[in-house]
């Protein structure tokens, strides 16, 4: 089966934001290099920009949401926070649930790739 892609919409997957577990809204992520162009995530944990086509494994990306605690710095996604963000995304995105379920399974089965 080929890689399936969906728009990257999930809570911030960083340790900084995990402490706000009850207040983690879904975020439409954008590519800073392309002035906020939409990003997509695959069921194999790759992320790509819809404008320039840059693609890489999720652990090579860093994230910064608008929460003031980020204080202008970007952070890599941590394994446990990413899993929690995917569960939240799954609860709110029925139309993309198959891709998110496959991604969640991929993340669980490939923990070593996130360390």
N, C-alpha and C positions, 0 to 999 in steps of 0.2 A: 504494500500500500504506500502511495506517495505521501509526502509530508503535507499536512493540512494546516492552513493559516487562518487566523481570526484577528480582528483588531485588538490591540493590546489595551485592555481595559481591566484594571484590577487595583486594589489598594496598594499603597507604597510598600514594596517588599523589603524594607530595610529595618535594621535593628532600632534605629532612631524612632521610627513610627510604630513599632510593635508595642511599645509601652502604652499606646493609645488604642488598645484592642477594641474598645467600645465605640470609638470614633475614627473609623478608617474608611472613608468614602471611596467608591470606585473612581478611578482617575483614567482619563483618556491620555495615554502617554504620547509625547511628541519627541522628534529627533532634533536636538538643539542645533546640530550642524546645519540642518535644513530648515531653520526657523520654525520649528515646531511641527514639521510634517508628520502625518500619522505613522504610527509604528504598528507592526503586526507580530504575533507570537505564534509559533507552530507547536504541534503536538509532540515535537522532539526538542522543545525548549530552545529553539533558535528564535532570534528577534531580527526583524528587518525593517528598514525604512521604505515606505511606499513611494517616496520621491526619488532618492538616489540609488536605492536598491542595496545599500550596505546591509550585510547579513553576518551574524556571528552568534556563537552560543551564548546563552543568557549570562553566564558568569563573567563574560568579557564586557558587559554593560554595567554602568553605574546609574543610580537613580537619585533624583532630588524632587520632592514634591514641594508644594507651596507652604508647608508647615514651617513656622519660624524656627523650630528646633534644628532644622537642616542647616540653617545659618549660612546658606550659600555653598555648602559642600555636597558633593555627590558621594554616594555610598553604593557598594556592591550589595546585591540581594543575598541574604543569608538563607540557608536551606530551610530551617524551620519557619521563618517568616514568609518565605516564598510559598511553602505548603499552605500556611494559614491564609495568605492572600488568594491562592487558587480556590480554596474552599469558599471564601467570601464571593469570589467571582462566579463560581458555580451556582451559588444560591441565588444570584441576581441575573444570570444571563441564560435563560432557557434556550434561546435559539442557537447558542453556541455550545451547549452542554456536552455534546459528544466529543468535540475537540478538547474542551477543558478536562473532561474525564480522562481522555487518553494522555494529555499532558501531565495531569496529576499522577497517573500510573507510571509514566516515564520518569518523573521526578522521584517517586518512591523507589523505583527499581534501579535508579542510577545515582544514588546518594553520593557515591565517590566522585562524581563529576562536579559536585557543588562544593568541594572542600579545597 
